[in-house]
Amino acid sequence: MIKPTLIFATNNEHKVEEIRGIIGDDIILVSLKEAEIDIDIPEPYDTLKANASEKSRTIHKLTKQNCFSEDTGLEVAALRGEPGVKSARYAGDEKNFQANIDKLLAKLKGEENRSAKFRTVISLIWNNEEFLFEGVSEGKIINEKRGKYGFGYDPVFVPDESEKTFAEMTLDEKNKFSHRREAMDKLISFLKDSIY
């Protein structure tokens, strides 16, 4: 397979590292930093899909190159899907994940239903056309933070069929359960079908 080159429309270096761990050698991934694009793309919409589309379309308009973006939300059943699309800014616009986790745990205090899921929507612009891929990781929110890896809500999220939080897992372990992994696998499969 000819290796496709894709610009990844994110300023989050943790996400770049995680996606690189998923794709291996299948795709040449160029981060915004590597592409020397220094913009903060707004996420003004109330769905993951619309925000992912906004990011990929913005970068495609700037570069005219194949690119993709993703938007991810943590959806907690007892909170009727919160924080959802506002996951990164749950406790305020400064995107402080310590504050976000504190707010989440405070809202869930005394709540027996701890079920939650991470949902990722990827928007790929390939040959000037948009394609969407989704991945889900089902699990639960625990009462206190555990682990030192990962980012975001990883210290309080335990995926189904695991005893560890995402923050207690290595990147390889996390990718066995990851919502991003599921969505990226679909994207890679699509590209293989498109190129052959």
N, C-alpha and C positions, 0 to 999 in steps of 0.2 A: 504494500500500500504506500502511495506517495504520502508523505507526512503533511497534513494540512497545518497551516499557521493560523492561529486565532489570537486576537487581542482579547484579554479578559478585562471586562469593564468594571474594575473594582480598585479602590484604594486600600483595601484591607489585606495587609500582607499575610495575615493568618489564613485567610481564604485562599490566597495564591499558593501558599505552601501546601495546604490541604488538597487543593485541586491537582497540583503537580504530583502529589503522592498517589492520587487516583489514576491519572492518565498515563503515568510512566513515560514511555517513549512513543506513545500513539500519536501525540499532537505536539507541535511546537507552540508553546504557550508564551505569549508576550504580555507582561503586566503593563498597566498604565504607566507606571514609573519607568519601565524599560522602553516604552514607546515615547517617553518624554511628554506625556499628556498630563498636565497638572490642573485638573478641574474636579470640583466636588459636584457630582451629578445629583440633583434633587430626587427625592422619592416621595412625591406629593400625593400619590394615589392610595386608595383604601383596599387594594388587592395586591398580592404578591406578583401576580401576572402582569398587571399594569406597570408596577414599579420596575420589574425586570425588563419589560419592553422599552420603557423610557430610557433606561441605562444603555441597552444595546443600540437602540436607534440613535441616541446622542453620539456615541462613539463611532457608529457607522457613518453618520452624517459628516463627522469631523475627518475621518480617515479614508472612507470608501473601501475599507477592508473588511474581510470576514471577521466577525467578533461574537462574543457572547457575554451575557451577564447573568447573575442570579439574584434572587431575593429569597430570603429565608425567614420564616417566622416560627415561634414557639406558640402552640395552641393548647391551652390548658382547659380541660373539660369543665371543671368546677367554676371557671371564670368566663364561661361562654365564649371560649376561643381567644381570650386575651392571653398574652399581649399581642399575638398575631402579627399583623403588618407593622405594628409599632414596637416590635421587639427591641430594636437597637436604641430606641428613644423612649422606652417605657417610663423611666424616671426623669426624663428631661432631654432637651436637645443636645446636651453635651456627650451623649452616648456613653455614659459611665456604667459599665456592666456590674460593678460592685453595687451601685445604687439600684440598678434594675433588679438584681437578684434579691436584694433586701426588700424591695417593694413587693416582688412576687411572693416571697416567703411570708411576709406580713399579711398579704391578702389571703393566703392559704392556711393561715394559723387556725388550728382546730378542724380543718376540713379533712374528711376521711377519703373522699375521692381525689386521688392524686394523679389520675391518668392524664397524659399529655402526649403531644406529638410534635416533632419538628417537621415542617414541610418546606421543601425547596422547589421553586419554579425557575427553570433556566430558559432564557430567551436567546436563541442562536440566530444570527443573521448570516446566512450562507448564500453566496451568489445573489445578493440583494433581496433574498426572501427570508421571512421570519418563521422559525420553527420553535415549538415549545415542548419542554420535557419536565416531568414532575417526579419528585422522590419524597418518600415519607418514612420517618422513623418513629415507631410507636414506643411509648415507655411511660415513666412516671417521674414526678418531682419528689425528691426526698426533703427531709426537714432541715438539713444543714449541708454546707458545702464540703465536698471531698475531692481531693486530687489537685494536681498542680499543672496539668497539661491543658491543651485546648484553649478555648476563649468563650466569651459570651456566657450562656447559661450552662455550659458543659459541667461545671462542678455540682449542679443539683439535678441533672437529668440522667436517669438510669434507663437504658433501652431494654425492651422486652428480651427475655432469654439471656440476661446478663445480671451480675451482682454489682458490677462496677459502674461508676459514673463515666461519662465521656472524658472527664478531666483526669480520671485514673488510668485511662487507656493510652497506649502508644498510638501513633497515627495509623499504623497497620491494623491494630485492634479496632480502633474507631471506625475505620473504613469498612469493616465487616457489617456494621449496623447503620452506616451513615446514609442520611437522606440525600446529601450531596453526591455520595457515591452512586446511589440508585439513579438519580437524574443524569449524572455524567455518563454512566454506563449506557443509558439510552441515547445520549448525544453521540458517543463514540460509535455505537452500533449504527446509528443513522449515517454518520460520516463514512463509515466503511461501505455501507450500501450505496451511498451517493458517488463515491470515488471509483468503485469497481464497475 
